[in-house]
Amino acid sequence: MPFPNIDPIAFAIGPIAIRWYALAYLFGVILGAGYGYLLLANQRLWHRGSPPFPAKDIWDFAFWAMLAIVIGGRTGYVLFYNLPYYLEYPGQIINTLDGGMSYHGGMLGLMLAAILFTRSRGGNWLSSLDLIAAVATIGIFLGRIANFINAELYGAPTTMPWGVVFPTDPLQVARHPSQLYEAALEGLLLFLIIRVATHIFYALRKPGLVAGIFAIGYALSRIAVEFVRLPDVQLGYLYGGWLTMGQLLSLPILVAGLILVTYAATRRENPLRP
């Protein structure tokens, strides 16, 4: 299947070029904040009818979120994926024009921002992680679509009829469109699962449960797709050629998700607490 001829630059204003990748981050935060507002405003969804912070504050948090995602994502990439290079060329750390963002780093930054923001509002920090989990899939979906448009992070060669020949591939062979696999699993499917959990089973009433569901779903999806996604060229496969950095970083997320789900499902309420 030929690669669709999509320019990575969405539009340009004079010398300033706006890329789809940047728009994915921007609209991921905006749409996530909009959906988060609806969740926060629906108090019956939350534990004791108390969301982590008032719905109107979501727009203040959106600013925190954008900074946290960019700083955390870049820091994670530098530390986890290409540290020797950036130690040699530290000036390149702030150069993101050629990509270089880590999902795991961005999510850690976003979690930290949510906890600090919620504590400043006197809310339940576990519920703030649930909120992040419920909206993060929107940004993940858009980000993976942007990866596809950029013809980056593609998969191994395949004979499947939906294999794509990416213009950036020096071998010019059909490959798994692993970006679309991740968009479907980590973005769309996980969003639907969490939507069912929050609005049918009222999972937000058990602080930590939605965050745990997200962590398990994301980790399993990422680990599975990594089997057909090519690892970063500077790292290759780890431990004898059977593990990637993405899988390695997803394992603690899976463990944390299992712990959160177990805690939320077995936690007993204090009947004396108002």
C-alpha positions in Angstrom: 0.0 0.0 0.0 1.6 3.3 -1.0 2.1 6.0 1.7 -0.5 8.8 1.4 1.2 12.0 0.2 0.7 14.1 3.3 3.1 17.0 4.0 4.4 16.9 7.6 4.0 20.7 7.6 0.3 21.5 8.0 0.7 25.2 7.0 3.2 27.9 7.0 3.0 31.6 8.0 5.9 33.3 6.3 9.1 31.6 7.6 7.2 29.9 10.4 6.2 26.3 9.6 3.5 24.6 11.7 3.8 20.9 11.7 1.1 18.3 12.2 3.1 16.9 15.1 2.9 20.2 17.0 -0.8 20.5 16.2 -1.3 17.0 17.6 0.1 18.1 21.0 -1.9 21.3 21.0 -5.3 19.8 20.1 -4.6 16.8 22.3 -4.4 19.2 25.3 -7.4 21.3 24.1 -9.7 18.4 23.4 -8.5 16.5 26.5 -9.2 19.6 28.6 -12.7 19.9 27.0 -13.5 16.3 27.8 -12.0 16.7 31.2 -14.3 19.6 31.9 -17.3 17.5 31.1 -16.1 14.8 33.5 -15.4 17.2 36.3 -18.7 18.9 35.9 -20.6 15.6 36.3 -20.2 15.3 40.0 -22.2 12.0 40.2 -19.3 10.2 38.5 -16.9 11.0 41.3 -16.1 9.5 44.8 -18.5 11.2 47.3 -19.5 13.6 44.5 -16.2 15.4 44.7 -14.0 15.7 41.6 -10.3 16.4 42.2 -10.8 20.1 41.4 -13.6 22.3 40.1 -14.4 22.0 36.4 -13.6 25.6 35.7 -10.0 25.0 36.8 -9.3 22.6 34.0 -8.2 25.4 31.7 -5.6 26.5 34.3 -4.4 22.9 34.5 -4.2 22.7 30.7 -1.3 25.2 30.8 0.5 23.1 33.4 -0.2 20.0 31.3 1.3 21.4 28.1 4.5 22.4 29.8 4.7 19.0 31.7 4.2 17.0 28.5 6.8 18.8 26.5 9.4 19.0 29.3 8.8 15.5 30.5 8.6 14.0 27.0 11.9 15.6 26.0 13.6 14.8 29.3 12.5 11.2 29.0 13.8 10.9 25.5 17.2 12.3 26.4 17.6 10.0 29.4 16.1 6.8 28.1 16.8 6.8 24.4 19.9 8.8 23.5 21.8 9.9 26.6 25.4 9.4 25.2 24.6 11.7 22.3 23.2 14.5 24.4 26.0 14.3 26.9 28.3 14.9 23.9 26.1 17.6 22.4 24.2 19.2 25.3 23.1 22.1 23.1 20.9 19.7 21.1 18.7 18.9 24.2 16.4 21.7 23.5 16.3 21.1 19.7 13.0 19.3 19.1 12.6 20.2 15.4 13.7 16.7 14.4 11.4 14.9 16.9 12.7 13.1 20.0 9.9 12.9 22.6 9.3 10.0 25.0 5.7 9.0 25.8 6.7 7.6 29.1 8.6 10.8 30.1 5.6 12.9 29.0 3.2 10.9 31.0 5.4 11.0 34.1 5.6 14.8 33.7 1.8 15.0 33.3 1.2 12.9 36.4 3.5 15.0 38.5 1.7 18.2 37.2 -1.7 16.7 38.0 -0.7 15.7 41.6 0.9 19.1 42.4 -2.1 21.0 40.8 -4.6 19.0 42.7 -2.9 19.3 46.0 -2.8 23.0 45.5 -6.6 22.8 45.2 -7.0 20.5 48.2 -8.3 17.6 46.1 -7.7 13.8 46.0 -4.5 13.3 44.0 -5.6 9.7 43.0 -8.7 11.1 41.4 -6.6 13.5 39.5 -4.7 10.5 38.0 -8.0 9.0 37.1 -8.9 12.2 35.3 -5.6 12.2 33.4 -6.2 8.5 32.5 -9.6 9.3 31.1 -8.5 12.0 28.8 -4.9 11.0 27.9 -6.0 8.6 25.2 -7.2 11.5 23.1 -3.7 12.9 22.9 -2.2 9.5 22.3 -4.4 8.9 19.4 -3.6 12.3 17.8 0.1 11.9 18.5 0.3 8.5 16.8 -1.5 9.8 13.8 1.1 12.5 13.6 3.8 9.9 13.8 2.3 8.2 10.8 2.1 11.5 8.9 5.8 12.1 9.7 6.6 8.6 8.4 8.5 7.8 11.6 8.4 5.0 14.2 7.2 2.5 11.6 7.3 -1.3 12.0 9.2 -4.3 10.6 8.8 -5.5 7.1 5.5 -7.4 6.4 3.7 -9.2 3.6 0.3 -8.2 5.0 -1.9 -6.3 2.4 -2.0 -3.3 4.7 1.8 -2.9 4.7 2.9 0.6 3.9 6.0 1.7 2.0 7.2 4.8 4.0 9.1 7.5 2.1 11.7 7.7 4.9 12.5 4.0 4.7 15.9 3.5 3.0 14.9 0.0 2.0 11.5 1.0 0.5 9.8 -2.2 1.6 6.2 -2.7 2.9 6.2 -2.3 6.7 3.7 -2.6 9.5 2.1 0.8 10.1 2.7 0.4 13.8 1.8 4.0 14.5 -1.8 3.2 13.4 -1.8 0.0 15.5 -0.9 2.2 18.5 -3.5 4.8 17.6 -6.2 2.1 17.5 -5.1 0.3 20.7 -3.7 2.9 23.0 -6.0 5.7 21.7 -9.4 4.6 20.4 -9.9 1.2 22.0 -8.6 2.3 25.4 -10.7 5.4 25.3 -13.8 3.3 24.8 -12.9 0.9 27.5 -12.4 3.7 30.0 -15.6 5.4 28.9 -17.5 2.3 29.7 -15.8 2.0 33.0 -16.5 5.7 34.0 -20.1 6.0 32.8 -21.5 2.5 33.2 -19.6 1.1 36.1 -18.8 4.4 37.8 -15.2 3.6 38.2 -14.3 7.2 39.1 -16.0 6.6 42.4 -13.0 4.3 43.4 -10.0 6.6 43.3 -7.1 5.0 41.4 -9.2 2.5 39.5 -9.4 4.3 36.2 -5.7 5.2 36.4 -5.0 1.5 36.9 -7.1 0.4 34.0 -5.4 2.9 31.8 -1.9 1.8 32.9 -2.7 -1.9 32.3 -4.3 -1.2 28.9 -1.5 1.1 27.7 1.3 -1.2 28.9 -0.2 -4.3 27.3 -0.9 -2.5 24.0 2.6 -0.9 23.8 4.3 -4.2 24.7 2.3 -6.0 22.0 2.9 -3.5 19.2 6.6 -3.3 20.0 7.0 -6.8 18.7 6.3 -5.5 15.1 7.6 -1.9 15.6 11.3 -1.2 14.9 13.3 -0.1 17.9 15.2 3.2 17.9 18.2 2.8 15.7 20.6 4.1 18.3 19.4 1.5 20.8 18.3 -1.5 18.8 17.1 -4.6 20.7 18.1 -5.1 24.3 19.2 -8.2 26.2 20.1 -10.4 23.3 17.6 -9.1 20.8 14.2 -9.9 22.3 13.3 -6.7 24.3 12.9 -3.1 23.3 13.2 0.0 25.4 9.5 0.7 24.9 8.7 -2.7 26.4 11.1 -2.3 29.2 9.6 1.1 30.2 6.1 -0.3 29.9 6.7 -3.1 32.4 6.7 -0.9 35.6 3.6 0.8 34.2 1.9 -2.6 34.0 2.9 -3.4 37.6 1.8 0.0 38.8 -1.6 -0.5 37.1 -2.1 -3.8 38.7 -1.3 -2.4 42.1 -3.7 0.6 41.6 -6.6 -1.7 40.4 -6.1 -4.0 43.4 -5.9 -1.1 45.8 -9.0 0.7 44.4 -11.0 -2.5 44.3 -10.2 -3.7 47.8 -10.0 -0.4 49.6 -12.6 -0.1 52.4 -14.4 3.1 53.2 -14.1 4.7 56.6 -17.8 5.0 57.8 -16.9 7.8 60.1 -15.5 10.0 57.4 -18.0 12.6 56.2 
